[in-house]
Amino acid sequence: MTEKRTRMRGEERREFILAHAKKVFAEHSYAEASTGELARASEVTEPMLYKHFGSKKGLFMAVLDEFCHRFFRMLSERVNRQAEQNLVAELGHVLVDYRETITADPDIHKVLMQGVSESSDDPQIANGVREHNERVYTLIYSLLERAQREGIIRSEVNLDVATWGYLSVVFAMQYNSVLNFRQGLTDEALREINHLWLRSLQP
């Protein structure tokens, strides 16, 4: 009876492993995170780890995919909800929204940056990182596209260029989540960057 209560189903066990593996990958480099440490943190044996994910890389890819998708869902829900209420205000606040989503789970971006460091040697990991950043790019592009249709930004503005203006700060925040620059990007600084960039796009 006790065993029935405590034993996790397959999907629950998988979720448990992913959550604890995320913390290990966030604290160590991909190379330093051993399967033994990952198994201990997840309260399973190494054979059980291999049963669920096949390899350390398989586990890392599952963590990257699962939590980057969760991050993007949180971000897109926040951004789209606020854009529906006031598109101009959201265009002036989207970078702060990104920061606040990072703050909700900083380990996600630490894992993402581990992926960046491995990308030059592993095309599969590089593709996972690229897909995440492309989703963020598409979200911001769609806001700007709508703003251009509504006359909020100038018709001649190149939307790819405008999106890259925002994304360059997103990349800066990603790196800062790991490096912790002393001259950090405060919320006030992000709002000012947002407003300066938005004003440059407006009629």
LUMPA-206198 format. One record per residue (C-alpha): residue number from 1; residue in one letter; x, z, y. Coordinates in steps of 0.2 Angstrom, whole numbers, padded with zeros to 4 digits. Example, Ala and Ser with C-alpha at 12.3 -4.5 7.8 and 13.67 -1.06 7.14 Angstrom:
% residues 2
r kemar->1&vexmi->a&c1->0062&c3->0039&c2->-0022
r kemar->2&vexmi->s&c1->0068&c3->0036&c2->-0005
//
This chain:
% residues 203
r kemar->1&vexmi->m&c1->0000&c3->0000&c2->0000
r kemar->2&vexmi->t&c1->0014&c3->0004&c2->0012
r kemar->3&vexmi->e&c1->0023&c3->-0012&c2->0008
r kemar->4&vexmi->k&c1->0008&c3->-0022&c2->0012
r kemar->5&vexmi->r&c1->0007&c3->-0014&c2->0029
r kemar->6&vexmi->t&c1->0025&c3->-0016&c2->0033
r kemar->7&vexmi->r&c1->0029&c3->-0033&c2->0025
r kemar->8&vexmi->m&c1->0028&c3->-0047&c2->0038
r kemar->9&vexmi->r&c1->0020&c3->-0064&c2->0034
r kemar->10&vexmi->g&c1->0032&c3->-0079&c2->0034
r kemar->11&vexmi->e&c1->0027&c3->-0084&c2->0052
r kemar->12&vexmi->e&c1->0028&c3->-0067&c2->0059
r kemar->13&vexmi->r&c1->0045&c3->-0065&c2->0051
r kemar->14&vexmi->r&c1->0051&c3->-0081&c2->0059
r kemar->15&vexmi->e&c1->0045&c3->-0075&c2->0076
r kemar->16&vexmi->f&c1->0054&c3->-0059&c2->0073
r kemar->17&vexmi->i&c1->0070&c3->-0067&c2->0069
r kemar->18&vexmi->l&c1->0069&c3->-0079&c2->0084
r kemar->19&vexmi->a&c1->0066&c3->-0065&c2->0096
r kemar->20&vexmi->h&c1->0081&c3->-0055&c2->0090
r kemar->21&vexmi->a&c1->0092&c3->-0070&c2->0088
r kemar->22&vexmi->k&c1->0089&c3->-0075&c2->0106
r kemar->23&vexmi->k&c1->0096&c3->-0058&c2->0111
r kemar->24&vexmi->v&c1->0112&c3->-0061&c2->0101
r kemar->25&vexmi->f&c1->0114&c3->-0079&c2->0107
r kemar->26&vexmi->a&c1->0112&c3->-0073&c2->0125
r kemar->27&vexmi->e&c1->0125&c3->-0060&c2->0123
r kemar->28&vexmi->h&c1->0138&c3->-0070&c2->0114
r kemar->29&vexmi->s&c1->0144&c3->-0088&c2->0114
r kemar->30&vexmi->y&c1->0137&c3->-0099&c2->0100
r kemar->31&vexmi->a&c1->0154&c3->-0099&c2->0091
r kemar->32&vexmi->e&c1->0155&c3->-0080&c2->0092
r kemar->33&vexmi->a&c1->0138&c3->-0076&c2->0086
r kemar->34&vexmi->s&c1->0140&c3->-0074&c2->0067
r kemar->35&vexmi->t&c1->0127&c3->-0076&c2->0054
r kemar->36&vexmi->g&c1->0130&c3->-0059&c2->0048
r kemar->37&vexmi->e&c1->0127&c3->-0052&c2->0066
r kemar->38&vexmi->l&c1->0111&c3->-0063&c2->0068
r kemar->39&vexmi->a&c1->0105&c3->-0057&c2->0051
r kemar->40&vexmi->r&c1->0108&c3->-0038&c2->0055
r kemar->41&vexmi->a&c1->0099&c3->-0040&c2->0072
r kemar->42&vexmi->s&c1->0084&c3->-0048&c2->0064
r kemar->43&vexmi->e&c1->0084&c3->-0035&c2->0050
r kemar->44&vexmi->v&c1->0085&c3->-0048&c2->0036
r kemar->45&vexmi->t&c1->0098&c3->-0054&c2->0024
r kemar->46&vexmi->e&c1->0109&c3->-0069&c2->0027
r kemar->47&vexmi->p&c1->0101&c3->-0078&c2->0013
r kemar->48&vexmi->m&c1->0084&c3->-0075&c2->0021
r kemar->49&vexmi->l&c1->0091&c3->-0082&c2->0037
r kemar->50&vexmi->y&c1->0096&c3->-0098&c2->0028
r kemar->51&vexmi->k&c1->0079&c3->-0099&c2->0020
r kemar->52&vexmi->h&c1->0070&c3->-0100&c2->0036
r kemar->53&vexmi->f&c1->0083&c3->-0110&c2->0047
r kemar->54&vexmi->g&c1->0095&c3->-0118&c2->0035
r kemar->55&vexmi->s&c1->0111&c3->-0114&c2->0046
r kemar->56&vexmi->k&c1->0116&c3->-0105&c2->0061
r kemar->57&vexmi->k&c1->0114&c3->-0121&c2->0071
r kemar->58&vexmi->g&c1->0097&c3->-0123&c2->0064
r kemar->59&vexmi->l&c1->0093&c3->-0105&c2->0070
r kemar->60&vexmi->f&c1->0100&c3->-0109&c2->0087
r kemar->61&vexmi->m&c1->0090&c3->-0125&c2->0089
r kemar->62&vexmi->a&c1->0074&c3->-0116&c2->0084
r kemar->63&vexmi->v&c1->0078&c3->-0102&c2->0097
r kemar->64&vexmi->l&c1->0082&c3->-0115&c2->0111
r kemar->65&vexmi->d&c1->0066&c3->-0125&c2->0107
r kemar->66&vexmi->e&c1->0054&c3->-0111&c2->0105
r kemar->67&vexmi->f&c1->0059&c3->-0101&c2->0121
r kemar->68&vexmi->c&c1->0063&c3->-0116&c2->0132
r kemar->69&vexmi->h&c1->0045&c3->-0122&c2->0128
r kemar->70&vexmi->r&c1->0038&c3->-0104&c2->0132
r kemar->71&vexmi->f&c1->0048&c3->-0104&c2->0148
r kemar->72&vexmi->f&c1->0041&c3->-0121&c2->0153
r kemar->73&vexmi->r&c1->0023&c3->-0116&c2->0149
r kemar->74&vexmi->m&c1->0025&c3->-0100&c2->0160
r kemar->75&vexmi->l&c1->0033&c3->-0111&c2->0174
r kemar->76&vexmi->s&c1->0020&c3->-0125&c2->0174
r kemar->77&vexmi->e&c1->0005&c3->-0114&c2->0173
r kemar->78&vexmi->r&c1->0011&c3->-0104&c2->0188
r kemar->79&vexmi->v&c1->0016&c3->-0120&c2->0198
r kemar->80&vexmi->n&c1->0000&c3->-0130&c2->0194
r kemar->81&vexmi->r&c1->-0011&c3->-0115&c2->0198
r kemar->82&vexmi->q&c1->-0004&c3->-0112&c2->0215
r kemar->83&vexmi->a&c1->-0003&c3->-0131&c2->0218
r kemar->84&vexmi->e&c1->-0021&c3->-0132&c2->0215
r kemar->85&vexmi->q&c1->-0024&c3->-0119&c2->0229
r kemar->86&vexmi->n&c1->-0012&c3->-0126&c2->0241
r kemar->87&vexmi->l&c1->0000&c3->-0140&c2->0237
r kemar->88&vexmi->v&c1->0010&c3->-0139&c2->0253
r kemar->89&vexmi->a&c1->0013&c3->-0120&c2->0251
r kemar->90&vexmi->e&c1->0018&c3->-0123&c2->0233
r kemar->91&vexmi->l&c1->0031&c3->-0137&c2->0237
r kemar->92&vexmi->g&c1->0038&c3->-0124&c2->0249
r kemar->93&vexmi->h&c1->0038&c3->-0110&c2->0235
r kemar->94&vexmi->v&c1->0042&c3->-0119&c2->0219
r kemar->95&vexmi->l&c1->0060&c3->-0114&c2->0218
r kemar->96&vexmi->v&c1->0055&c3->-0096&c2->0220
r kemar->97&vexmi->d&c1->0043&c3->-0099&c2->0206
r kemar->98&vexmi->y&c1->0057&c3->-0105&c2->0195
r kemar->99&vexmi->r&c1->0067&c3->-0089&c2->0199
r kemar->100&vexmi->e&c1->0052&c3->-0078&c2->0195
r kemar->101&vexmi->t&c1->0050&c3->-0086&c2->0178
r kemar->102&vexmi->i&c1->0069&c3->-0084&c2->0175
r kemar->103&vexmi->t&c1->0067&c3->-0066&c2->0179
r kemar->104&vexmi->a&c1->0053&c3->-0063&c2->0167
r kemar->105&vexmi->d&c1->0065&c3->-0067&c2->0153
r kemar->106&vexmi->p&c1->0083&c3->-0069&c2->0158
r kemar->107&vexmi->d&c1->0089&c3->-0071&c2->0140
r kemar->108&vexmi->i&c1->0081&c3->-0089&c2->0139
r kemar->109&vexmi->h&c1->0092&c3->-0096&c2->0153
r kemar->110&vexmi->k&c1->0108&c3->-0087&c2->0145
r kemar->111&vexmi->v&c1->0104&c3->-0096&c2->0129
r kemar->112&vexmi->l&c1->0101&c3->-0112&c2->0138
r kemar->113&vexmi->m&c1->0118&c3->-0111&c2->0146
r kemar->114&vexmi->q&c1->0126&c3->-0108&c2->0129
r kemar->115&vexmi->g&c1->0117&c3->-0124&c2->0124
r kemar->116&vexmi->v&c1->0125&c3->-0133&c2->0139
r kemar->117&vexmi->s&c1->0143&c3->-0126&c2->0134
r kemar->118&vexmi->e&c1->0140&c3->-0134&c2->0117
r kemar->119&vexmi->s&c1->0133&c3->-0150&c2->0122
r kemar->120&vexmi->s&c1->0149&c3->-0160&c2->0124
r kemar->121&vexmi->d&c1->0152&c3->-0157&c2->0105
r kemar->122&vexmi->d&c1->0135&c3->-0158&c2->0098
r kemar->123&vexmi->p&c1->0123&c3->-0172&c2->0103
r kemar->124&vexmi->q&c1->0108&c3->-0163&c2->0095
r kemar->125&vexmi->i&c1->0110&c3->-0147&c2->0106
r kemar->126&vexmi->a&c1->0113&c3->-0158&c2->0121
r kemar->127&vexmi->n&c1->0097&c3->-0167&c2->0118
r kemar->128&vexmi->g&c1->0088&c3->-0150&c2->0117
r kemar->129&vexmi->v&c1->0095&c3->-0145&c2->0134
r kemar->130&vexmi->r&c1->0091&c3->-0162&c2->0141
r kemar->131&vexmi->e&c1->0073&c3->-0161&c2->0136
r kemar->132&vexmi->h&c1->0071&c3->-0144&c2->0144
r kemar->133&vexmi->n&c1->0078&c3->-0150&c2->0161
r kemar->134&vexmi->e&c1->0068&c3->-0167&c2->0160
r kemar->135&vexmi->r&c1->0052&c3->-0157&c2->0158
r kemar->136&vexmi->v&c1->0056&c3->-0147&c2->0174
r kemar->137&vexmi->y&c1->0061&c3->-0163&c2->0182
r kemar->138&vexmi->t&c1->0044&c3->-0171&c2->0178
r kemar->139&vexmi->l&c1->0034&c3->-0156&c2->0184
r kemar->140&vexmi->i&c1->0042&c3->-0157&c2->0201
r kemar->141&vexmi->y&c1->0041&c3->-0175&c2->0202
r kemar->142&vexmi->s&c1->0022&c3->-0175&c2->0198
r kemar->143&vexmi->l&c1->0020&c3->-0162&c2->0213
r kemar->144&vexmi->l&c1->0029&c3->-0174&c2->0225
r kemar->145&vexmi->e&c1->0020&c3->-0189&c2->0218
r kemar->146&vexmi->r&c1->0003&c3->-0181&c2->0222
r kemar->147&vexmi->a&c1->0010&c3->-0175&c2->0239
r kemar->148&vexmi->q&c1->0015&c3->-0193&c2->0243
r kemar->149&vexmi->r&c1->-0002&c3->-0199&c2->0238
r kemar->150&vexmi->e&c1->-0010&c3->-0186&c2->0250
r kemar->151&vexmi->g&c1->0001&c3->-0191&c2->0264
r kemar->152&vexmi->i&c1->0010&c3->-0174&c2->0264
r kemar->153&vexmi->i&c1->0027&c3->-0183&c2->0262
r kemar->154&vexmi->r&c1->0032&c3->-0200&c2->0269
r kemar->155&vexmi->s&c1->0027&c3->-0215&c2->0259
r kemar->156&vexmi->e&c1->0045&c3->-0222&c2->0260
r kemar->157&vexmi->v&c1->0053&c3->-0207&c2->0252
r kemar->158&vexmi->n&c1->0061&c3->-0210&c2->0235
r kemar->159&vexmi->l&c1->0053&c3->-0198&c2->0223
r kemar->160&vexmi->d&c1->0068&c3->-0198&c2->0211
r kemar->161&vexmi->v&c1->0079&c3->-0193&c2->0225
r kemar->162&vexmi->a&c1->0067&c3->-0180&c2->0232
r kemar->163&vexmi->t&c1->0065&c3->-0172&c2->0215
r kemar->164&vexmi->w&c1->0084&c3->-0171&c2->0212
r kemar->165&vexmi->g&c1->0085&c3->-0161&c2->0229
r kemar->166&vexmi->y&c1->0075&c3->-0148&c2->0221
r kemar->167&vexmi->l&c1->0083&c3->-0149&c2->0204
r kemar->168&vexmi->s&c1->0100&c3->-0147&c2->0211
r kemar->169&vexmi->v&c1->0095&c3->-0129&c2->0216
r kemar->170&vexmi->v&c1->0087&c3->-0127&c2->0199
r kemar->171&vexmi->f&c1->0104&c3->-0130&c2->0191
r kemar->172&vexmi->a&c1->0112&c3->-0118&c2->0203
r kemar->173&vexmi->m&c1->0100&c3->-0105&c2->0197
r kemar->174&vexmi->q&c1->0103&c3->-0109&c2->0179
r kemar->175&vexmi->y&c1->0122&c3->-0106&c2->0182
r kemar->176&vexmi->n&c1->0120&c3->-0091&c2->0192
r kemar->177&vexmi->s&c1->0109&c3->-0083&c2->0179
r kemar->178&vexmi->v&c1->0125&c3->-0082&c2->0168
r kemar->179&vexmi->l&c1->0139&c3->-0081&c2->0181
r kemar->180&vexmi->n&c1->0131&c3->-0069&c2->0193
r kemar->181&vexmi->f&c1->0139&c3->-0075&c2->0209
r kemar->182&vexmi->r&c1->0141&c3->-0061&c2->0222
r kemar->183&vexmi->q&c1->0133&c3->-0072&c2->0235
r kemar->184&vexmi->g&c1->0117&c3->-0074&c2->0225
r kemar->185&vexmi->l&c1->0103&c3->-0085&c2->0229
r kemar->186&vexmi->t&c1->0090&c3->-0073&c2->0236
r kemar->187&vexmi->d&c1->0072&c3->-0076&c2->0237
r kemar->188&vexmi->e&c1->0073&c3->-0078&c2->0256
r kemar->189&vexmi->a&c1->0087&c3->-0091&c2->0254
r kemar->190&vexmi->l&c1->0077&c3->-0100&c2->0241
r kemar->191&vexmi->r&c1->0062&c3->-0101&c2->0253
r kemar->192&vexmi->e&c1->0073&c3->-0107&c2->0267
r kemar->193&vexmi->i&c1->0081&c3->-0121&c2->0256
r kemar->194&vexmi->n&c1->0063&c3->-0125&c2->0250
r kemar->195&vexmi->h&c1->0057&c3->-0127&c2->0268
r kemar->196&vexmi->l&c1->0072&c3->-0136&c2->0274
r kemar->197&vexmi->w&c1->0070&c3->-0149&c2->0260
r kemar->198&vexmi->l&c1->0051&c3->-0151&c2->0262
r kemar->199&vexmi->r&c1->0053&c3->-0153&c2->0281
r kemar->200&vexmi->s&c1->0065&c3->-0167&c2->0278
r kemar->201&vexmi->l&c1->0052&c3->-0176&c2->0267
r kemar->202&vexmi->q&c1->0037&c3->-0174&c2->0278
r kemar->203&vexmi->p&c1->0031&c3->-0187&c2->0291
//
